[in-house]
Amino acid sequence: MKKTKSDSISLKNGKDDILLDYVELRKAALVLRAVNHKLRQRMIDLLDESKRLTVTEIYVKLRLEQSVASQHLAILRKAGVVLTERNGKFIFYSLDKGRLGHISTIVEDLAA
């Protein structure tokens, strides 16, 4: 694996080269690290079922401390896995399914 001047990574696959965008690969790695945690996976499942929830609803349903739920949601938000929407004093969290689909495509290309 080598980084080229065009910010792409060229992987050898037998006789063929696989060209990957370095920036997209870094973004995918950030998302994969974020979702590679049992509690965050539970949060993602909960958001997938409920569509959108407040941090209070999340920590009550998962039986967590509020600070723990907020820390893990911040990691998911930084990775672009969840979206936030403010409604008055409440912040609602929902999954960014487009982002997850894009990362899934990158991972499938790597595995092929």
C-alpha positions as CSV (number, residue, x, y, z in Angstrom):
1,M,0.0,0.0,0.0
2,K,1.5,3.4,-1.0
3,K,0.3,7.0,-0.9
4,T,0.7,8.7,-4.2
5,K,0.8,12.4,-5.1
6,S,-2.8,12.5,-6.1
7,D,-3.9,11.6,-2.5
8,S,-4.9,8.1,-3.6
9,I,-3.8,4.8,-2.4
10,S,-2.9,2.0,-4.8
11,L,-3.3,-1.5,-3.6
12,K,-2.0,-4.5,-5.4
13,N,-4.5,-7.2,-6.1
14,G,-2.6,-9.8,-8.1
15,K,-1.9,-8.2,-11.5
16,D,-4.5,-5.4,-11.0
17,D,-4.2,-2.3,-8.9
18,I,-7.1,-1.0,-6.8
19,L,-7.1,2.8,-6.6
20,L,-8.6,4.3,-3.4
21,D,-9.2,7.9,-2.5
22,Y,-7.0,8.6,0.6
23,V,-9.4,11.1,2.1
24,E,-12.4,8.8,1.7
25,L,-10.5,5.9,3.2
26,R,-9.6,8.0,6.2
27,K,-13.2,9.0,6.7
28,A,-14.3,5.4,6.4
29,A,-11.7,4.4,9.0
30,L,-13.1,7.1,11.4
31,V,-16.6,5.7,11.0
32,L,-15.5,2.1,11.4
33,R,-13.6,3.0,14.6
34,A,-16.7,4.8,15.9
35,V,-19.1,1.9,15.3
36,N,-16.7,-0.7,16.6
37,H,-18.0,-0.5,20.1
38,K,-20.8,-2.5,21.6
39,L,-22.5,0.4,23.3
40,R,-22.4,2.6,20.2
41,Q,-23.8,-0.3,18.2
42,R,-26.7,-0.5,20.6
43,M,-27.2,3.2,20.2
44,I,-27.2,2.8,16.4
45,D,-29.7,-0.1,16.6
46,L,-32.0,2.0,18.9
47,L,-31.9,5.0,16.6
48,D,-32.6,2.8,13.6
49,E,-35.7,1.4,15.4
50,S,-36.9,4.8,16.7
51,K,-35.8,7.1,13.9
52,R,-35.0,10.0,16.2
53,L,-34.5,10.3,20.0
54,T,-33.2,12.8,22.5
55,V,-30.2,12.0,24.7
56,T,-32.5,11.6,27.6
57,E,-34.6,9.0,25.8
58,I,-31.4,7.2,24.7
59,Y,-29.8,7.0,28.2
60,V,-33.1,5.9,29.8
61,K,-33.8,3.2,27.3
62,L,-30.2,1.9,27.5
63,R,-30.0,2.4,31.3
64,L,-26.9,4.5,31.1
65,E,-25.6,7.6,32.9
66,Q,-26.3,10.8,30.9
67,S,-22.6,11.7,30.6
68,V,-21.8,8.2,29.2
69,A,-24.6,8.5,26.6
70,S,-23.5,12.0,25.6
71,Q,-19.8,11.0,25.2
72,H,-20.7,8.1,22.9
73,L,-23.1,10.2,20.9
74,A,-20.4,12.8,20.5
75,I,-18.1,10.2,19.0
76,L,-20.8,9.1,16.6
77,R,-21.6,12.7,15.7
78,K,-17.9,13.5,15.0
79,A,-17.7,10.4,12.7
80,G,-20.8,11.6,10.9
81,V,-22.9,8.6,11.9
82,V,-25.6,10.6,13.6
83,L,-27.3,13.8,12.7
84,T,-28.6,16.4,15.3
85,E,-31.7,18.6,15.0
86,R,-32.5,21.2,17.6
87,N,-36.2,21.7,18.5
88,G,-36.4,24.3,21.3
89,K,-34.3,23.1,24.2
90,F,-34.2,19.5,22.9
91,I,-31.6,18.1,20.5
92,F,-32.8,15.1,18.6
93,Y,-30.4,12.4,17.3
94,S,-31.0,10.4,14.1
95,L,-28.9,8.1,11.9
96,D,-27.2,9.6,8.8
97,K,-28.2,6.6,6.6
98,G,-26.6,8.2,3.5
99,R,-23.3,8.4,5.2
100,L,-23.5,4.9,6.5
101,G,-24.4,3.7,3.0
102,H,-21.4,5.5,1.5
103,I,-19.0,4.0,4.0
104,S,-20.5,0.6,3.4
105,T,-19.8,0.9,-0.3
106,I,-16.2,1.8,0.4
107,V,-15.8,-1.2,2.7
108,E,-17.4,-3.5,0.1
109,D,-14.9,-2.2,-2.6
110,L,-12.0,-3.0,-0.2
111,A,-13.3,-6.5,0.5
112,A,-13.8,-7.3,-3.2
